[in-house]
Amino acid sequence: MSDERPCPPGEYPVVIVGSGPGGLQLSYDLRRLKIKHALISKDIGPAGMFRRFPMFGRLITCSRPHAIVECGCPAYFRYDWNSLVANQTEHQALVTEFMDGDNYFPSRAEMEASITAFAERGGVEVRYECEWTSTRREDDGSFVLGTSDGEYRAKVLVFAVGMIEPWRPPTPGIEEVPHYVDIAATGIDYLKGKKVFIIGKRNSAFEIANGLLPHACQLILGSPHGVRPSIATGFPTAPRARYVQPLEDARFGGGTFVVDVALERIERTPDGYIVHADGTTGLGKVAFEVDEVIACTGFATGLGDLRKLGVETFYKDRLPTQTPYWESTSAAGIYFAGAATQGQAGMRKYGWPSHSASVSGFRFNAKVQAIEIARAHFGYEPPRRRIDPAKAVGYLLDQATSEAAIWSQHSNLARQLSFDEAGAHDEGISVLLDFVDSSGPDAIAITVETNLSGDLQPCAYVRRDGNVREQVFGPAWMNDFRTDENRARLAELLRGLGQNVPAAS
């Protein structure tokens, strides 16, 4: 019987592994650039981790059914953090289309439905139930990917495998403790009426704690560092506002404790566990006697055998090191998409990392990466749209105010204009780190940043005569940066770029 599934084994310019939102977004954009590729996945359908997680139902990123811009327009994705981005309206599968309207945080099922619809409407072809098993590099530099269906050969490989491999620190005894992912299989019935110690104080820990509040008799969340909800700090990996109920329960004496401790070892007893720890902010050593322990200690990228090909890692071996365009720094031709792109941490301006851990950020990484793969490996030349130099100031401030890619990736993605004697040219959305570190013609890249005080502000990076200088603008009411003061200042910055830019807009 012939196999009629798409993307059969064979030779392709590009092979993408993973049918989560990162792999689907990249495949969609490569298809629009006419770059032939195969997309394979061990899953039975699209959506990746959203087929299982978050296990307690709702995401921590929002999608507004009603925003101050038209639903589905390019600027709308500033207010919808979860939908994949289509080039054509008929391909859109906005998460809000599948939401029940009772909450602006979509459920896991609603997210899965949106991603599935995006793949169907956008014509993204995936070979499901095809598991990646091995990788090797040939003498000519190409790759051979072994799978459960046969071998794939490609010049470029992209791994959009997510960060769903359970990770545990080397704490003695922790190997006997169930991980967050194990709870999805076992359920929480066995935790009812129990004293539970949760190792960790980030999103997965607070999600578990939030779900257990009505069931466990006591919860203790422990890790070395204190809690700073990201609603205040801007960190995308700290507990979001939806998960602060365990903090409130701890504050008002409801039986929950959030403790700052370094774990020394976990001892199994006939009746449960003893968690031995040492306080990091006071009170000294302590031993917690509990019924159950759950390790919410994070995840790692599933790299398979890629380390043998020279892929280097960091963050305790949990993430691959990456170039500005999310290519392995040590194994050319191997790229990463999806949540693994947080391995390229960006500018880390004011200490903030990229927002690539979530769909909100990495969907735009994929669009930029597709163009770079096409350009670097297949001779594609991105179109450059002419911009009237007299309108450059207004255009850049419009971008800083409403461009979704900029707002989704503060200090990491930027709108770039270049200048020459012929005028101004829109170079599209650029990776800011690459713009700052590379040479080239006179140009400007504008982005939005969050400063140490939590204020949102535009920042322009101006390249003149090969040198790049940073120019920070101040905040504005309602984050509308199209003020007279900003227009005058930006016009002065553009004066003389390319020898053909007027002083005012």
N, C-alpha and C positions, 0 to 999 in steps of 0.2 A: 504494500500500500504506500502510495506517495505521501510525503509529508508536505502538507499545504500551509503549514505555519509560516509566518514571515521570518525574514532574516535567517535563512538556513546557514549552516557552517560553510565557510569558504573564505575568499579574500575580499577585504573591504579597505577603503582608505582609513576609516575610523571605526573602532568598536567601543560602545559604551556598555558598562556593566551596571545594572541597577535601574529599576522602574519606579523609584520614588520620585518626588517632585523635582529633585535636582536633575536626574537623568532624563525625565520627560521634557523638562524645560529646555535642556541642551539639545536633545534630539529635535524638538520642534524648531529651534532656531537654526540648527545645521541644515535641516530640510529646506528652510526658506532660503538659505545660501547655496542650495543645490550641492551640498557636500554629501555624497553617498556614505552611508554608515549602517552598522547593525547595532540594535539595542537588544540586549539579552537580560534576562532576570530569572532568578530561581523561584520567585514568587508565582502564584497562580493568577495574579492580576495586578493592576497598577496601584500606586499609593504608598508603597514601601512601608515604613514604620507606622504610618497612620492606619494600617490594617489591624494594628494591635495596640498602639499607644496614642495618647495617654490613656491608661487603663481605667481611670475614674471619669472619663467621659468628655471633658472640655479642654480646649487648648488654652494657652496663656497669652495668645496673641489675638487681637480683635479684628473684626471685619464689620464696618459700619454699613448697615442697609441704606442709611440716608446720610449723605455727606453734603458739603457746601459746593461740590462740583457734580457734574452729571455722572451717574453711575456707569462705570465702564470706560470713561474717557481716560487718557493717559495720566492725568493728574489724580484720578480717583484712587490709584494704587498706593498713594500716600496714606489713605484712610482705610485701605483694605490690605492687611498685612499677610494674608494667607492665600489669595488667589494667584495662580500662575498667569503669566502675561502673554496674551496672544497678539499677533500682528493684525489680525482681521477680527472684526466684531463678531462674525458668525462662529468663530472658534472660541470665543470667550465662554468660560464656565465659572462665573464668579461664585464664590462660596455663599454669598448672600442669597443666591437663587435657591439654594438647598437648605437654608436655615429656617427654623420655625418662627423666628421673629421675637422669641421671648428673651433672647440674650444676644449680645453682640460678640460674645466669645463662642465660636462654632464648636459643635460637638465633634468627637472623633469621626462618627459616622457621616456627618455632614461634610467634613473635610475629605474623607475618602470618596464620597459621591462626587464632589467637585473635581477632584483630581482625575477620577475615572472618566467623567464627562469631557474634561480637557483633552485627554488622550484620544477619545473617540471623535470629538468634533474637529480636533486639529490634525487628524490623520496620522497620529504617532503610532508607528508599527513596532510592536514588541514581540520578541520570542520568549514567552513565558515558560516556566518549568524547565529552564535551561541553566544549570548551575555551573558557575566558573570554578574550575578545579585546579588549574595550574597555569603558569606563565613562563615563557622563555623568550630570549632574544636571539635572533638569527645573526649570522655573520654580516649580513647587509644592513643591520640595524633595525630591521622590522621585528615585529612581535608575533608569537604564536600563542594563542589563548586556548588552553584545553578546557573543554566543557563536557557536561554529561551527554550532549548531543553530537560532539565532534569538535574538530579544531577550527579556529578562526585565525586568519592572518591579517595583520593591519600595520600601517605605518604609525598610527597614533592610537593609544588606549586611554580611555577615560573611565575612572572608577567613581561611580556615584552610589557607593555602598552604604553611606550614612555612618553615624556613630551609634551603633546599636549593639556592639560587642561588650558584654559586661566587663567592667574593670574593677579590680579590688586592690587596695594598697597592701603592702607586705606585712600586715598586722598578724601576729601569731593567733591562730584560731579562727580567723575570718573566713577561711576556706570552707568551714562547716556551716556558715551562715547563708541563708538564702539571699539572693540579690533582688533588686527591684524587678528585673525581668521575670524572675521566677514566680512572683506573686501573680502575674498575669495568667499563669498556668494553674496555680493552686487555688486562687481566689483568697478571700479574706475571712471566710467562715471560721477557720481555726484560730483566728486572732481575737474573736469576740470574748469580751470579759477578761482579756489578758493584759499584763504589763509588758509593753513593747518598747525596746530601745531601737531607735532608727539612727543608723550611722550616716551622718551628712546633714547639711543645712542649705541645700540648693533646691532647684525646682522639683526633682524627683522625690526628695525627702519630704518637702512640704506637701506635694501632691498626695503621697502616701498618708502623711499625717492628717491632712484634710479629710481624706476618705475614711480614715479610722476613727475620727473624733466621736461619731455616734456609737462605735462598737467596742473599742478597747477601753479598759478601765483606767489605764494610765499610759501616757506617751512621754518618752524622753528622746529629744533630738540632740545629738552630740557631734561636734566637730571642733577643730582648734580655733576657728575664727568666728567672730560675731556675725549677726545677721544684719544686712542692709537691704531692705526691699528695693528692687530696681525701679519702682515707681518714683523713688527719690534720687537714686544714684545714677541711673542711666545704664547700669550694667545689665546686659541681656541674660546673664546666667544666674543672677540672684533671684530670690523668690519674687514673683509678680504679685500684684495687689490681690488677685483672686485667692492666694494661698496664705493670707495673713491671719486667718481664723485661728490656727494653732498658736500664733504669737499672742493673740488676744486671750485665748484660753489660759496660756501660761501667765499672762499679766494679772488676770483676775482670779487665779487660784482654782482653775477648773480641773486640775489633775495633769496638765501638760507642763513639761519643763524643757526649756531650750538652753543647753549648757555648753560652755566653751571649754572643751577638754581635748587633750591628745590621747588617743587610745594606745594602751600598752599591750594588752592581750585580751583575748576573749576565751573564757573558760566554760566548757560544757559541764553541766551538773545533772544529776538525776531529775531535778525539778525544772531545769531551764538553763539559764546562762548567768555567769557573772562577768560583767564588763569592767575591766580594770583600766583606770584612766588617771590622768594628771591634769589638774586645772591649768588653763593657759592664762586666765585673768584673775586668778586668786583661789584661795581655799585649799590648795594642795591636792594630795592624792585622794581617790575615791573609788569605791567598788559598787557598781549598780547591780542589784540582784533582780533579774527580770525573767519573764516566761519565754519571751521570743526576742530575736534580734533580726533586723533587716538591714542589709547593706545597700544604701542609696549612695554609692561612692562614684558614680559616673560611668562613662562609656568610652570605648576606644573605636577607632576606625578598623574595620575588618580588612586587613591588608593581605591575608593569605600568604603566598610565597613571595610577595613583592620585595621584601627585605633582601632576598637572595639576589635580586636584580640590581641592588644598590640603593633602593629607596631608603632614605634616612628619615628618622623620626625624632620627635622631641615631646615635651609635656609628658614625661614618664612613659615614653614609647606609645602614646595614645594618638598622636597626629603625625602625618607626614610633613616634612619641611617642604615649602613651596615658594616658587617665584611669584612676582606680582600677578601673573596670569594663571596661577594655580597649577603650574607644572612642577613635578618633582625637581628639587634643586640638584639632585644627585643622579637621576635616571631620566635623561632627556626622552621626550616622547610619551611619558606617562603623566597624565593629568588627573585632577580630582575635581569632582563636582558635588553639589549638595552640601550637607552639613560639614563634610570634611574640609571644605574650603576655608573654614575658620583657622586652618593651619597657616594661612597667609593672614597675619594679624593686622595688616594695614599700617597706617601711620602711627597708630597708638597715640594720637594727639590728646594731650591732657590725661594720658593714661588709659583712655577708652579703647577697647579692642574693636574689631569689626563686628558687624551684626550678621556675620555669615553662619552662625549656628542655627538660624531659623529661616523659614521659607521667605520671609520678608526681605532678607538680605541676599540669600544665595540665588534666588530667581533672577536677580539682575546681574549677579556674577556670571551666571550661565549665558546670558545674552551677550555680555562683553567677551566672554571666553570663546563663544562660537565664532565670533568675528576674528579673534586672534588666531585660533586654530586654522581657520580658512586662509588667513593672510600668511601666517608663518610657514604653513606646510603645503598649501595648495595654490599659492599665487593669487589669491583673491585680493582685490584692491577695493576697500570700502569707499562708497561714494562720498564726496565732499560737497555739501550744500552751501552755495554762496549766501552770505549774509550781508545785507546792506550795512556798511560800516556805521552809518548814521543811526542804525537801529540796534547796534551791538550792545549798548548799555542797557536798554530796555529789555532786550532778549535775555541777557545774563541775569538780570534781577528777577525776571519772570521765572527763570529756571531755579534760582535759589529759593523762590517762594513756593513753587508748586511741583517741580520735577520729582517724581516718585523715587527714581533710582538714587538721587542725591539724599532724599529724606530717609530712605531705607538703609543707606550706607554712609552715615555721617563720616566725613574726613577720609573716606575710602574710595568713593566714586565721585566723579565731578563732570560737569559739562565743559568741554574744551573748544575754544575757538583759536584758530591760527590766523596769522596775518602775513601778507606779503604785498608786493607792489600792486597786485591785482585786487586786493581788498581783504575781506574777512571770510573765513571758511569754517563751517560747523564740522568739527571732527567727531561729534557724537559724545557718548558717555565714555570717559576714560578712567583708568585705574590711577588714582592720585599718586600713589607711591612710585609708579613708573614715570609719570609726568615729572615729578620732582627730581628724580635721579637720572633722567635721560636728557640728552641734548636735542636740539632741533631748532626750527624757525621760531620767530617771535610768536608767543601764544599766551593765552590765559586759561586757567582752569578754575571754575568756581564751585564751591561746595558749601555745605552747612555743617557746623560743628557745635558741640556742647562743651562749654568751658567748665572750669573747676567749680564755678558757682551754680552750675546747672542751667545757665542761660544759653539759648539757641542763638546762633549768630552766623552770618555768611563769612566765608573767608575766600579770598582770591589769591591764586598763585600765578605770578606774572613772570614769564620768561622773556627776557630782553637781552639781546646780544649774547645768548647762551647761558645767562645767569638767571636763576629763579629766586624771586623774593616773595615772601608771604605778606599779605595785607589783610588784617583782621578788621571786619566791620562790626558795629555795635548791634545789639538786639533791637527789635522793633515791636510795636504793639501788634498783637494778633499774628506775629511772625510774618507780617507782610513787609518784605524788605524793599519794596519799591518806593522808598522815600526820596524826597528832593535832595537831602543830604547825601544819601548813598549814590544817587544818580550823578551828582557833581563830583564826588570823590572817585567813582569808577571811571567817569569820563577822563579825569586827569590821569589815572593809571594807564588808560589806553592810548593816551596822547603819544603819537609818533611810532606806535608799534607797526612794523611793516612799512613805515614811511608813507602810509596812505590812510590813516585813521583820523578823523576829525576830533577836535577837542571836546565836543559836546554832542549829546544825542538830541 
